[in-house]
Amino acid sequence: MSSLLIKDVLLRDRIVDVLIQDGRFSEIAPGLEQPGAQVLDGRDRAILPSFINAHTHAAMTLLRGYADDLELFTWLQDHIWPFESRLTFNDIYIGAKLACLEMIKTGTTLFCDMYWHMPATAKAVEEMGIRAALSSVFIDFGDPSKAKQFRSRTRKFFRENPGHERIIYTLGPHGIYTVSRDSLTWVAQFAREQNMLVHIHLSETRKEVQDCLDAHGVRPVEYLDSLGFLGPNIIACHGIWLSEKEMDLLAQREVKVVHNPVSNMKLGSGVFPFREMSRREICIGLGTDGCSSNNNLDMLEEMKVAALQAKLSSFENRVLPANMVESGDSSFLEQLYLDPTLFTAGQALDFATSNGARIFGLDMGKIAPGMLADCILVDLNHYSLIPRHDLVSNLVYSASSECIDTTICNGRVLMQGRKVPGEDEIIEEMKEWEKEMKNRP
């Protein structure tokens, strides 16, 4: 693997050279030289860790703008799942390539995905040069024959796919309302045997909680804990409707939680309990969710929304009487904490970088020797970063992804001067797909 030398770049408050060798940061100091290395001019640029999108459905770029402004279960059952049933391997491949392009353009170099035709997404990831944690999605709707089919398919896939330098294969039981008790138990056991991460939607809506109480007599986190499902390998996405006891359980079991503020707001799912989660020192990452419920994959936007929402609506007590909310009783507003000191810009950046790295057990999320060489260079002359009283605050509260000039993953330049090789061809391919899809029977 060739070397890459970034010259005269701003790292925190110093101008330095950054040498990358064999996919890792090798040396950081002024005045470095490396014969034969590819050289990037870092003048008027700052180097920062690239972003980690800890929960998405990449190929849902195919559904961007489709069936918007609907409640989650209506959205899923009446619109999304019927559309997805028509998608082929090649459809997913095309959609995943567009997602990878969008993530490269917006500074993300690792995403955690749960979707159909996982080999198609893996193919796109390999070609586009970024990293991914790809979930083998598991949905049986309580049907024993479907459960048997998914178990067999999961075993076969992991038997035939030992791994990839930039791809982590994980398990993806969709949620407690789409996966049976027996299958959830099986997934947990298989993950322990294979030392794998498990990616699952959890407590996204009040309906999910109420249905779990009706079916099992306990709330979702308690239900999963009773199955022996929870542990440090669990990536629980959304985590909105949680009781104090459930948050204690998540902390005790060292479960990782992914906050998806834009999707949560758009689907009207609820407000993430940032204040209570952070008090318990639960590892929290950030994710965009898919392009049908967001509708983009821009992590800078996700950081800003997450920080702002926490300041305005961090509940002290998540257990609100249902009749209070349903009746329109505004007294629940008295339980809102209006605190501008919550969820700082620095925390937002950490959640999107170093916390994401913790979730996936990777040496990334920091610019330091020995770490994986995933980073971005931002244009310090971009209007949104001027004046530069605080670069991180500007990034989170002021900037759009247009300030990102260069994206590097595993020591390879994927975007420079905001241009990704082959991006025009990907856009044209997607346009042709759209025409064909509209005429598909």
Sequence and secondary structure as in RCSB ss.txt:
>XXXX:A:sequence
MSSLLIKDVLLRDRIVDVLIQDGRFSEIAPGLEQPGAQVLDGRDRAILPSFINAHTHAAMTLLRGYADDLELFTW
LQDHIWPFESRLTFNDIYIGAKLACLEMIKTGTTLFCDMYWHMPATAKAVEEMGIRAALSSVFIDFGDPSKAKQF
RSRTRKFFRENPGHERIIYTLGPHGIYTVSRDSLTWVAQFAREQNMLVHIHLSETRKEVQDCLDAHGVRPVEYLD
SLGFLGPNIIACHGIWLSEKEMDLLAQREVKVVHNPVSNMKLGSGVFPFREMSRREICIGLGTDGCSSNNNLDML
EEMKVAALQAKLSSFENRVLPANMVESGDSSFLEQLYLDPTLFTAGQALDFATSNGARIFGLDMGKIAPGMLADC
ILVDLNHYSLIPRHDLVSNLVYSASSECIDTTICNGRVLMQGRKVPGEDEIIEEMKEWEKEMKNRP
>XXXX:A:secstr
   EEEEEEEETTEEEEEEEETTEEEEEETT   TT EEEE TTEEEEE EEEEEE GGGGGGTTSS S  HHHI
IIIIIHHHHTT  HHHHHHHHHHHHHHHHHTTEEEEEEEESSHHHHHHHHHHHT EEEEEEEE  TT HHHHHHH
HHHHHHHHHH   BTTEEEEEEE  TTTS HHHHHHHHHHHHHHT  EEEEES SHHHHHHHHHHHSS HHHHHH
HTT  STTEEEEE  S  HHHHHHHHHTT EEEE HHHHHHTT     HHHHHHTT  EEE    TTSSS   HH
HHHHHHHHHHHH EES     HHHHHTT GGGGGGEE  TTSS HHHHHHHHTHHHHHHHT S SS STTSB  E
EEEETTSGGG S S HHHIIIII  GGGEEEEEETTEEEEBTTB TTHHHHHHHHHHHHHHHHT  
